[in-house]
Amino acid sequence: MSRIIRTEASPILSKAVEYHGFVYTMGVVAQDTSGDVAAQTKDVLAQIDALLETHGTDNTRLLQAHIWLKNISDRAAMNEVWSQWLPEGQAPVRACVEAKLADPVYLVEIMVTACR
């Protein structure tokens, strides 16, 4: 049976799960919610970098991303940070939608799938 690796599992979620060389992250939100959507996106992407590194991969190996924005009008500002973070020519498939997030202080939440 194949091994499932769970990173920082709690009673309700794991920060990441690895199975058969695929790494699935939780929906990551900013730790510092005092900034605008660009600042929160940078915070989220730094956390995603750390999760991917824990599993021996990085943002050059992204397959899929789900992005939720509190306000879809923040899409351009978020995309500017996202585009700078992505290695050229390495964009994953992606969905980006407006959503009511778990706490009103969160402006963006991002979940990715990568391979090792």
DSSP file (Angstrom, degrees, kcal/mol; ACC not computed):
  #  RESIDUE AA STRUCTURE BP1 BP2  ACC     N-H-->O    O-->H-N    N-H-->O    O-->H-N    TCO  KAPPA ALPHA  PHI   PSI    X-CA   Y-CA   Z-CA
    1    1 A M              0   0    0      0, 0.0     2,-0.1     0, 0.0     0, 0.0   0.000 360.0 360.0 360.0 137.3    0.0    0.0    0.0
    2    2 A S        -     0   0    0      1,-0.1     2,-0.3    17,-0.0    17,-0.0  -0.402 360.0-115.3 -71.3 143.8    1.3    3.5   -0.9
    3    3 A R        -     0   0    0     -2,-0.1    17,-0.5     2,-0.0     2,-0.5  -0.589  19.4-151.7 -82.3 137.9    2.3    5.7    1.9
    4    4 A I  E     -A   19   0A   0     -2,-0.3     2,-0.5    15,-0.1    15,-0.2  -0.952   9.3-155.7-107.8 126.0    0.4    9.0    2.6
    5    5 A I  E     -A   18   0A   0     13,-2.4    13,-2.8    -2,-0.5     2,-0.5  -0.909   7.5-166.7-106.4 123.4    2.5   11.7    4.2
    6    6 A R  E     -A   17   0A   0     -2,-0.5     2,-0.5    11,-0.2     3,-0.3  -0.937   9.7-146.5-112.8 129.2    0.6   14.4    6.1
    7    7 A T  E    S-A   16   0A   0      9,-2.9     8,-2.5    -2,-0.5     9,-0.9  -0.842  74.9 -18.6 -99.7 123.6    2.3   17.6    7.2
    8    8 A E  S    S-     0   0    0     -2,-0.5    -1,-0.2     6,-0.2     7,-0.2   0.919  82.9-162.3  49.6  55.7    1.2   19.2   10.5
    9    9 A A        -     0   0    0     -3,-0.3     5,-0.3     5,-0.2    -1,-0.2  -0.458  10.9-176.5 -69.6 136.3   -2.0   17.3   10.7
   10   10 A S        -     0   0    0      3,-3.0    -1,-0.0    -2,-0.2     0, 0.0  -0.632  47.9 -86.3-117.6-179.3   -4.7   18.7   13.1
   11   11 A P  S    S+     0   0    0      0, 0.0     3,-0.1     0, 0.0    -2,-0.1   0.748 127.8  29.0 -62.0 -20.8   -8.1   17.3   14.0
   12   12 A I  S    S-     0   0    0      1,-0.3     2,-0.3     0, 0.0    -3,-0.1   0.654 126.4  -4.1-115.9 -18.2   -9.6   19.1   10.9
   13   13 A L        -     0   0    0     -5,-0.1    -3,-3.0    13,-0.0     2,-0.3  -0.993  51.6-125.9-165.0 163.9   -6.8   19.4    8.3
   14   14 A S        -     0   0    0     -2,-0.3    -6,-0.2    -5,-0.3    -5,-0.2  -0.883  24.6-131.0-110.5 149.5   -3.2   18.9    7.3
   15   15 A K  S    S-     0   0    0     -8,-2.5    11,-2.4    -2,-0.3     2,-0.3   0.839  91.6  -4.3 -69.0 -30.7   -1.1   21.7    5.9
   16   16 A A  E     -AB   7  25A   0     -9,-0.9    -9,-2.9     9,-0.3     2,-0.4  -0.981  61.9-154.9-156.1 154.7   -0.1   19.4    3.1
   17   17 A V  E     -AB   6  24A   0      7,-2.3     7,-2.9    -2,-0.3     2,-0.4  -1.000   9.0-161.4-133.2 133.0   -0.6   15.8    2.0
   18   18 A E  E     +AB   5  23A   0    -13,-2.8   -13,-2.4    -2,-0.4     2,-0.3  -0.952  16.6 163.4-116.8 134.9    1.8   13.9   -0.3
   19   19 A Y  E >   -AB   4  22A   0      3,-2.4     3,-2.1    -2,-0.4   -15,-0.1  -0.946  69.4 -12.3-151.3 126.3    0.8   10.8   -2.1
   20   20 A H  T 3  S-     0   0    0    -17,-0.5     3,-0.1    -2,-0.3   -16,-0.1   0.834 129.1 -51.5  52.5  37.4    2.5    9.1   -5.1
   21   21 A G  T 3  S+     0   0    0      1,-0.3    95,-2.5    94,-0.1     2,-0.4   0.488 113.0 118.4  81.6   2.0    4.7   12.1   -5.6
   22   22 A F  E <   -BC  19 115A   0     -3,-2.1    -3,-2.4    93,-0.2     2,-0.5  -0.860  49.3-156.1-101.6 138.5    1.8   14.6   -5.7
   23   23 A V  E     -BC  18 114A   0     91,-3.4    91,-2.8    -2,-0.4     2,-0.5  -0.967   7.2-170.5-118.8 124.5    1.7   17.3   -3.1
   24   24 A Y  E     -BC  17 113A   0     -7,-2.9    -7,-2.3    -2,-0.5    89,-0.2  -0.960  10.1-155.4-114.4 124.1   -1.6   18.9   -2.2
   25   25 A T  E     -B   16   0A   0     87,-2.8    -9,-0.3    -2,-0.5   -10,-0.1  -0.616  18.5-112.5 -96.5 160.1   -1.6   22.0    0.1
   26   26 A M        -     0   0    0    -11,-2.4     2,-0.7    -2,-0.2    86,-0.4  -0.247  52.9 -78.6 -69.2 171.8   -4.4   23.3    2.3
   27   27 A G        -     0   0    0     84,-0.2     2,-0.4    82,-0.1    84,-0.3  -0.717  58.4-147.6 -72.3 114.7   -6.0   26.6    1.4
   28   28 A V  E     -D  110   0A   0     82,-3.3    82,-2.1    -2,-0.7     2,-0.3  -0.746  18.6-176.0 -96.2 131.7   -3.4   29.0    2.6
   29   29 A V  E     -D  109   0A   0     -2,-0.4    80,-0.1    80,-0.2     4,-0.0  -0.804  37.7 -80.1-118.6 163.9   -4.3   32.4    4.0
   30   30 A A        -     0   0    0     78,-0.5     3,-0.1    -2,-0.3    10,-0.1  -0.316  22.3-155.8 -65.1 140.5   -2.1   35.2    5.2
   31   31 A Q  S    S+     0   0    0      1,-0.2     2,-0.8     9,-0.1    -1,-0.1   0.833  93.7  50.7 -78.8 -36.8   -0.5   35.0    8.7
   32   32 A D    >   +     0   0    0      1,-0.1     3,-0.5     7,-0.1    -1,-0.2  -0.892  66.8 175.5-102.9 106.2   -0.3   38.9    8.7
   33   33 A T  T 3   +     0   0    0     -2,-0.8    -1,-0.1     1,-0.2     7,-0.1   0.283  56.7  92.3 -95.3  10.6   -3.7   40.2    7.7
   34   34 A S  T 3  S+     0   0    0      5,-0.1    -1,-0.2     6,-0.0     2,-0.1   0.685  75.2  76.4 -78.4 -16.8   -2.8   43.9    8.2
   35   35 A G  S <  S-     0   0    0     -3,-0.5     2,-0.0     1,-0.2     0, 0.0  -0.269  85.3 -97.2 -91.5 176.3   -1.8   44.4    4.5
   36   36 A D     >  -     0   0    0     -2,-0.1     4,-2.7     1,-0.1     5,-0.2  -0.096  54.9 -80.9 -77.7-175.4   -3.6   44.8    1.3
   37   37 A V  H  > S+     0   0    0      1,-0.2     4,-2.4     2,-0.2     5,-0.2   0.849 130.6  53.6 -62.1 -35.0   -4.3   41.9   -1.1
   38   38 A A  H  > S+     0   0    0      2,-0.2     4,-2.3     1,-0.2    -1,-0.2   0.942 111.3  44.9 -64.7 -46.4   -0.8   42.2   -2.6
   39   39 A A  H  > S+     0   0    0      1,-0.2     4,-2.1     2,-0.2    -2,-0.2   0.913 114.5  48.8 -63.7 -42.9    0.9   41.9    0.8
   40   40 A Q  H  X S+     0   0    0     -4,-2.7     4,-2.6     1,-0.2    -1,-0.2   0.888 109.6  52.6 -65.3 -37.7   -1.4   39.0    1.8
   41   41 A T  H  X S+     0   0    0     -4,-2.4     4,-2.8    -5,-0.2     5,-0.2   0.918 108.3  50.3 -64.0 -42.9   -0.7   37.3   -1.5
   42   42 A K  H  X S+     0   0    0     -4,-2.3     4,-2.0     2,-0.2    -1,-0.2   0.913 111.5  49.3 -59.4 -42.9    3.1   37.6   -0.9
   43   43 A D  H  X S+     0   0    0     -4,-2.1     4,-1.8     2,-0.2    -2,-0.2   0.934 112.5  47.5 -60.4 -48.6    2.6   36.1    2.6
   44   44 A V  H  X S+     0   0    0     -4,-2.6     4,-2.3     1,-0.2    -2,-0.2   0.920 111.4  49.7 -61.3 -46.1    0.5   33.2    1.3
   45   45 A L  H  X S+     0   0    0     -4,-2.8     4,-2.6     1,-0.2    -1,-0.2   0.847 107.5  54.3 -66.3 -33.3    3.0   32.4   -1.5
   46   46 A A  H  X S+     0   0    0     -4,-2.0     4,-1.9    -5,-0.2    -1,-0.2   0.900 109.6  48.3 -64.4 -40.1    5.9   32.4    1.0
   47   47 A Q  H  X S+     0   0    0     -4,-1.8     4,-2.3     2,-0.2    -2,-0.2   0.898 110.6  50.7 -65.8 -40.1    4.0   29.9    3.1
   48   48 A I  H  X S+     0   0    0     -4,-2.3     4,-2.9     2,-0.2     5,-0.3   0.913 107.0  54.5 -64.1 -42.4    3.3   27.8    0.0
   49   49 A D  H  X S+     0   0    0     -4,-2.6     4,-2.5     1,-0.2    -1,-0.2   0.929 109.7  48.0 -53.7 -46.0    7.0   27.9   -0.9
   50   50 A A  H  X S+     0   0    0     -4,-1.9     4,-2.1     2,-0.2    -2,-0.2   0.906 111.7  48.8 -64.7 -42.7    7.8   26.5    2.6
   51   51 A L  H  X S+     0   0    0     -4,-2.3     4,-1.0     2,-0.2    -1,-0.2   0.930 112.9  47.3 -63.3 -44.7    5.2   23.7    2.3
   52   52 A L  H ><>S+     0   0    0     -4,-2.9     5,-2.5     1,-0.2     3,-0.6   0.906 110.4  52.5 -64.1 -40.7    6.4   22.7   -1.1
   53   53 A E  H ><5S+     0   0    0     -4,-2.5     3,-1.9    -5,-0.3    -1,-0.2   0.891 102.2  59.6 -61.9 -39.3   10.1   22.7    0.1
   54   54 A T  H 3<5S+     0   0    0     -4,-2.1    -1,-0.2     1,-0.3    -2,-0.2   0.829 109.6  44.3 -55.9 -31.8    9.1   20.5    3.0
   55   55 A H  T <<5S-     0   0    0     -4,-1.0    -1,-0.3    -3,-0.6    -2,-0.2   0.193 122.5-104.3-102.1  15.2    8.0   17.9    0.4
   56   56 A G  T < 5S+     0   0    0     -3,-1.9     2,-0.2     1,-0.3    -3,-0.2   0.799  87.5  91.7  73.4  29.8   11.0   18.3   -1.8
   57   57 A T      < -     0   0    0     -5,-2.5     2,-0.3    -8,-0.1    -1,-0.3  -0.790  50.8-160.2-140.4-175.4    9.4   20.3   -4.6
   58   58 A D    >   -     0   0    0     57,-0.4     3,-1.9    -2,-0.2    57,-0.2  -0.881  46.0 -71.2-156.9-173.5    8.9   24.0   -5.6
   59   59 A N  G >  S+     0   0    0      1,-0.3     3,-0.6    -2,-0.3   -10,-0.0   0.498 117.3  71.6 -74.4  -1.1    6.8   26.3   -7.7
   60   60 A T  G 3  S+     0   0    0      1,-0.2    -1,-0.3    26,-0.1    26,-0.0   0.583  98.5  51.7 -80.3 -10.0    8.4   25.1  -10.9
   61   61 A R  G <  S+     0   0    0     -3,-1.9    54,-1.8    54,-0.0    -1,-0.2   0.105  77.8 138.1-114.0  19.2    6.4   21.8  -10.4
   62   62 A L  E <   +E  114   0A   0     -3,-0.6    52,-0.3    28,-0.2     3,-0.1  -0.421  22.6 173.7 -68.5 139.4    2.9   23.3   -9.9
   63   63 A L  E     +     0   0A   0     50,-3.3    30,-2.0     1,-0.4     2,-0.3   0.712  63.9   6.8-109.1 -39.2    0.1   21.5  -11.6
   64   64 A Q  E     -Ef 113  93A   0     49,-1.7    49,-2.3    28,-0.2    -1,-0.4  -0.992  55.2-167.3-150.0 148.2   -3.0   23.3  -10.4
   65   65 A A  E     -Ef 112  94A   0     28,-1.6    30,-1.9    -2,-0.3     2,-0.5  -0.999   5.9-162.9-140.1 142.3   -4.0   26.3   -8.3
   66   66 A H  E     -Ef 111  95A   0     45,-2.8    45,-2.4    -2,-0.3     2,-0.5  -0.995  15.1-171.5-120.2 126.7   -7.3   27.4   -6.7
   67   67 A I  E     -Ef 110  96A   0     28,-2.5    30,-2.5    -2,-0.5     2,-0.5  -0.979   7.0-168.3-125.8 128.6   -7.5   31.0   -5.7
   68   68 A W  E     -Ef 109  97A   0     41,-2.9    41,-2.2    -2,-0.5     2,-0.4  -0.965   6.6-166.9-115.0 129.2  -10.3   32.6   -3.7
   69   69 A L  E     -Ef 108  98A   0     28,-2.8    30,-2.7    -2,-0.5     3,-0.2  -0.926  24.1-142.9-114.8 139.1  -10.5   36.4   -3.4
   70   70 A K  S    S+     0   0    0     37,-2.2     2,-0.4    -2,-0.4    -1,-0.1   0.899 100.9  22.4 -61.2 -39.4  -12.7   38.3   -1.0
   71   71 A N  S >  S-     0   0    0     36,-0.5     3,-2.6     1,-0.1    -1,-0.3  -0.972  71.1-150.1-133.9 117.6  -13.3   40.8   -3.8
   72   72 A I  G >  S+     0   0    0     -2,-0.4     3,-1.8     1,-0.3     4,-0.2   0.710  94.5  73.6 -61.8 -19.5  -12.8   39.9   -7.4
   73   73 A S  G 3  S+     0   0    0      1,-0.3     3,-0.4     2,-0.1    -1,-0.3   0.644  87.0  65.0 -68.7 -11.7  -11.8   43.5   -8.1
   74   74 A D  G <> S+     0   0    0     -3,-2.6     4,-2.4     1,-0.2    -1,-0.3   0.397  73.3 100.3 -85.0   2.0   -8.5   42.6   -6.3
   75   75 A R  H <> S+     0   0    0     -3,-1.8     4,-3.1     1,-0.2     5,-0.2   0.887  77.5  50.7 -58.7 -43.6   -7.6   40.1   -9.1
   76   76 A A  H  > S+     0   0    0     -3,-0.4     4,-1.8    -4,-0.2    -1,-0.2   0.918 112.3  46.4 -63.2 -43.6   -5.2   42.4  -11.0
   77   77 A A  H  > S+     0   0    0     -4,-0.3     4,-1.4     2,-0.2    -1,-0.2   0.901 115.5  46.2 -66.1 -40.7   -3.2   43.2   -7.8
   78   78 A M  H  X S+     0   0    0     -4,-2.4     4,-2.8     1,-0.2    -2,-0.2   0.924 110.5  53.8 -65.6 -43.9   -3.1   39.6   -6.8
   79   79 A N  H  X S+     0   0    0     -4,-3.1     4,-3.0    -5,-0.2     5,-0.2   0.834 102.5  58.3 -61.2 -33.5   -2.1   38.5  -10.4
   80   80 A E  H  X S+     0   0    0     -4,-1.8     4,-1.5     2,-0.2    -1,-0.2   0.939 112.4  39.1 -62.0 -46.4    0.8   41.0  -10.3
   81   81 A V  H  X S+     0   0    0     -4,-1.4     4,-1.7     2,-0.2    -2,-0.2   0.927 116.5  51.8 -67.5 -45.6    2.3   39.3   -7.2
   82   82 A W  H  X S+     0   0    0     -4,-2.8     4,-2.0     1,-0.2    -2,-0.2   0.917 109.2  50.0 -56.4 -47.4    1.3   35.8   -8.5
   83   83 A S  H  < S+     0   0    0     -4,-3.0    -1,-0.2     1,-0.2    -2,-0.2   0.856 109.9  50.2 -64.6 -36.6    3.0   36.4  -11.9
   84   84 A Q  H  < S+     0   0    0     -4,-1.5    -1,-0.2    -5,-0.2    -2,-0.2   0.829 111.5  50.1 -68.6 -31.7    6.2   37.6  -10.3
   85   85 A W  H  < S+     0   0    0     -4,-1.7    -2,-0.2    -3,-0.1    -1,-0.2   0.839  95.2  83.1 -76.4 -34.9    6.3   34.5   -8.1
   86   86 A L  S  < S-     0   0    0     -4,-2.0     2,-0.1    -5,-0.2     5,-0.1  -0.504  85.7-118.0 -73.9 134.6    5.8   32.0  -10.9
   87   87 A P    >   -     0   0    0      0, 0.0     3,-2.1     0, 0.0    -1,-0.1  -0.471  48.8 -85.8 -64.7 144.0    8.9   31.0  -12.9
   88   88 A E  T 3  S+     0   0    0      1,-0.3    -4,-0.0    -2,-0.1    -5,-0.0  -0.252 113.0   8.5 -56.2 131.4    8.5   32.0  -16.6
   89   89 A G  T 3  S+     0   0    0     -3,-0.1    -1,-0.3     1,-0.1    -3,-0.0   0.580 104.4 100.2  76.9  10.6    6.6   29.4  -18.6
   90   90 A Q    <   +     0   0    0     -3,-2.1   -28,-0.2     2,-0.0    -2,-0.1   0.092  42.1 143.7-116.3  22.5    5.6   27.4  -15.5
   91   91 A A        -     0   0    0     -5,-0.1     2,-0.1     1,-0.1     3,-0.1  -0.401  38.8-143.3 -66.5 135.1    2.0   28.5  -14.9
   92   92 A P        -     0   0    0      0, 0.0   -28,-0.2     0, 0.0     2,-0.1  -0.340  33.7 -82.7 -83.3 173.2   -0.3   25.8  -13.6
   93   93 A V  E     -f   64   0A   0    -30,-2.0   -28,-1.6    -2,-0.1     2,-0.3  -0.505  63.4-171.5 -66.8 152.5   -3.9   25.4  -14.6
   94   94 A R  E     -f   65   0A   0    -30,-0.2     2,-0.4    -2,-0.1   -28,-0.2  -1.000  31.4-160.0-155.1 147.2   -5.9   27.7  -12.3
   95   95 A A  E     -f   66   0A   0    -30,-1.9   -28,-2.5    -2,-0.3     2,-0.4  -0.985  13.0-174.2-123.0 141.7   -9.2   28.9  -11.1
   96   96 A C  E     +f   67   0A   0     -2,-0.4     2,-0.3   -30,-0.2   -28,-0.2  -0.963  15.6 161.2-138.5 118.1   -9.7   32.3   -9.5
   97   97 A V  E     -f   68   0A   0    -30,-2.5   -28,-2.8    -2,-0.4     2,-0.4  -0.901  41.2-107.2-135.5 160.7  -13.1   33.2   -8.0
   98   98 A E  E     +f   69   0A   0     -2,-0.3     2,-0.3   -30,-0.2   -28,-0.2  -0.725  48.4 164.9 -84.6 138.4  -14.7   35.6   -5.6
   99   99 A A        -     0   0    0    -30,-2.7     2,-0.8    -2,-0.4   -31,-0.0  -0.995  46.6-108.0-152.9 154.1  -15.8   34.0   -2.3
  100  100 A K        -     0   0    0     -2,-0.3   -30,-0.1     2,-0.0     2,-0.1  -0.794  47.6-148.6 -81.9 112.2  -16.8   34.7    1.2
  101  101 A L        -     0   0    0     -2,-0.8   -32,-0.0     5,-0.3     8,-0.0  -0.302  25.7 -98.1 -84.3 169.4  -13.7   33.6    3.2
  102  102 A A  S    S+     0   0    0      1,-0.1    -1,-0.1    -2,-0.1    -2,-0.0   0.758 110.1  23.2 -60.5 -29.2  -13.7   32.1    6.7
  103  103 A D  S >  S-     0   0    0      3,-0.1     3,-1.9     1,-0.0    -1,-0.1  -0.999  77.1-128.9-139.3 136.3  -12.8   35.5    8.3
  104  104 A P  T 3  S+     0   0    0      0, 0.0    -2,-0.1     0, 0.0    -3,-0.0   0.677 104.5  67.6 -61.4 -17.1  -13.4   38.9    6.8
  105  105 A V  T 3  S+     0   0    0      2,-0.0     2,-0.4    -4,-0.0    -3,-0.0   0.713  82.0  89.9 -75.6 -18.8   -9.7   39.9    7.4
  106  106 A Y    <   +     0   0    0     -3,-1.9    -5,-0.3     1,-0.2     3,-0.1  -0.661  48.4 176.0 -80.8 128.8   -8.6   37.4    4.8
  107  107 A L        +     0   0    0     -2,-0.4   -37,-2.2     1,-0.3   -36,-0.5   0.629  67.3  19.9-103.4 -20.1   -8.4   38.9    1.3
  108  108 A V  E     - E   0  69A   0    -39,-0.2   -78,-0.5   -38,-0.1     2,-0.4  -0.996  54.6-171.2-151.4 145.4   -7.0   35.9   -0.5
  109  109 A E  E     -DE  29  68A   0    -41,-2.2   -41,-2.9    -2,-0.3     2,-0.4  -0.994  12.2-169.5-137.8 134.3   -6.7   32.1   -0.1
  110  110 A I  E     -DE  28  67A   0    -82,-2.1   -82,-3.3    -2,-0.4     2,-0.4  -0.987   8.7-176.5-131.8 135.3   -4.7   29.9   -2.3
  111  111 A M  E     - E   0  66A   0    -45,-2.4   -45,-2.8    -2,-0.4     2,-0.3  -0.996  13.6-173.4-126.9 132.6   -4.5   26.1   -2.6
  112  112 A V  E     - E   0  65A   0     -2,-0.4   -87,-2.8   -86,-0.4     2,-0.4  -0.885  19.5-150.9-127.1 159.1   -2.0   24.3   -5.0
  113  113 A T  E     +CE  24  64A   0    -49,-2.3   -50,-3.3    -2,-0.3   -49,-1.7  -0.997  26.5 168.4-122.5 132.6   -1.2   20.9   -6.2
  114  114 A A  E     -CE  23  62A   0    -91,-2.8   -91,-3.4    -2,-0.4     2,-0.3  -0.859  25.0-131.9-134.7 168.7    2.4   20.1   -7.3
  115  115 A C  E      C   22   0A   0    -54,-1.8   -57,-0.4    -2,-0.3   -93,-0.2  -0.873 360.0 360.0-120.1 159.7    4.5   17.1   -8.1
  116  116 A R              0   0    0    -95,-2.5   -94,-0.1    -2,-0.3   -95,-0.1   0.458 360.0 360.0 -84.0 360.0    7.9   16.1   -6.9
